[in-house]
């Protein structure tokens, strides 16, 4: 059975916007189950609830939860609408920085920046994810991805000796 303890620890750092009375379903578990649902192709609130209903026994056994039923799609929507995306991003960036710092072996680092959304990026030969998303940045309407990429590389601490791949748009002198 897969253990989700490290991911749950990460998700527990996300601030819960709900009042104390409105916390029937714990936020880290709701986020974890939603992530699992999205990974399997669910992309709506009702789809998330369907995923939890279908896999309820397995999810509860793995997590030790005793929920009587899956949260309603309106409850999930309420939770997601209240969460601050910038705070969630900050939590994942802190974890990415810790993962990057934990790499003890002097392996040559490589990083790929792409302006498109990462979807269905899976290495079927090795049966694992083909990439790890360290961070993402929204690009302003009247801008392009060049300044955003430069800022992101600086934030991630990418220095000399790293191999970075970018779109052809970044092949400019400045």
CORPE-V620884 format. One record per backbone hydrogen bond with DSSP energy under -1.0 kcal/mol. CO is the residue of the C=O (numbers start at 1). NH is the residue of the N-H. E is the energy in kcal/mol with one decimal. If there is no record, write none. Layout:
co=CO nh=NH e=E
co=CO nh=NH e=E
This chain:
co=4 nh=8 e=-2.9
co=5 nh=9 e=-2.6
co=6 nh=10 e=-1.8
co=7 nh=11 e=-2.7
co=8 nh=12 e=-1.9
co=10 nh=13 e=-1.4
co=11 nh=14 e=-1.2
co=26 nh=30 e=-2.2
co=27 nh=31 e=-2.8
co=28 nh=32 e=-2.4
co=29 nh=33 e=-2.9
co=30 nh=34 e=-1.8
co=31 nh=35 e=-2.6
co=32 nh=36 e=-2.6
co=33 nh=37 e=-2.1
co=34 nh=38 e=-2.5
co=35 nh=39 e=-2.4
co=36 nh=40 e=-1.3
co=37 nh=42 e=-2.5
co=38 nh=41 e=-1.7
co=44 nh=48 e=-2.1
co=45 nh=49 e=-2.0
co=46 nh=50 e=-2.4
co=47 nh=51 e=-2.3
co=48 nh=52 e=-2.3
co=49 nh=53 e=-2.7
co=50 nh=54 e=-2.7
co=51 nh=55 e=-2.3
co=55 nh=59 e=-2.9
co=56 nh=60 e=-2.9
co=57 nh=61 e=-2.4
co=58 nh=62 e=-2.3
co=59 nh=63 e=-2.2
co=60 nh=64 e=-2.3
co=72 nh=76 e=-2.0
co=73 nh=77 e=-2.3
co=74 nh=78 e=-2.4
co=75 nh=79 e=-2.2
co=76 nh=80 e=-2.5
co=77 nh=81 e=-2.5
co=78 nh=82 e=-1.2
co=79 nh=83 e=-1.1
co=84 nh=88 e=-1.8
co=85 nh=89 e=-2.6
co=86 nh=90 e=-2.0
co=87 nh=91 e=-1.9
co=88 nh=92 e=-2.2
co=89 nh=93 e=-2.4
co=90 nh=94 e=-2.2
co=91 nh=95 e=-2.0
co=92 nh=96 e=-2.3
co=93 nh=97 e=-2.5
co=94 nh=98 e=-2.1
co=95 nh=99 e=-2.5
co=96 nh=100 e=-2.5
co=97 nh=101 e=-2.3
co=98 nh=102 e=-1.7
co=102 nh=104 e=-1.3
co=105 nh=107 e=-2.7
co=109 nh=163 e=-3.0
co=111 nh=165 e=-2.5
co=120 nh=122 e=-1.2
co=121 nh=130 e=-1.3
co=122 nh=124 e=-1.0
co=123 nh=128 e=-1.7
co=128 nh=123 e=-2.8
co=140 nh=143 e=-1.4
co=145 nh=149 e=-2.6
co=146 nh=150 e=-2.3
co=147 nh=151 e=-2.3
co=148 nh=152 e=-2.4
co=149 nh=153 e=-2.5
co=150 nh=154 e=-1.8
co=151 nh=155 e=-2.5
co=152 nh=156 e=-2.2
co=153 nh=158 e=-2.2
co=159 nh=162 e=-1.5
co=163 nh=111 e=-2.8
co=165 nh=113 e=-2.8
co=167 nh=170 e=-1.9
co=168 nh=171 e=-2.0
co=170 nh=172 e=-1.7
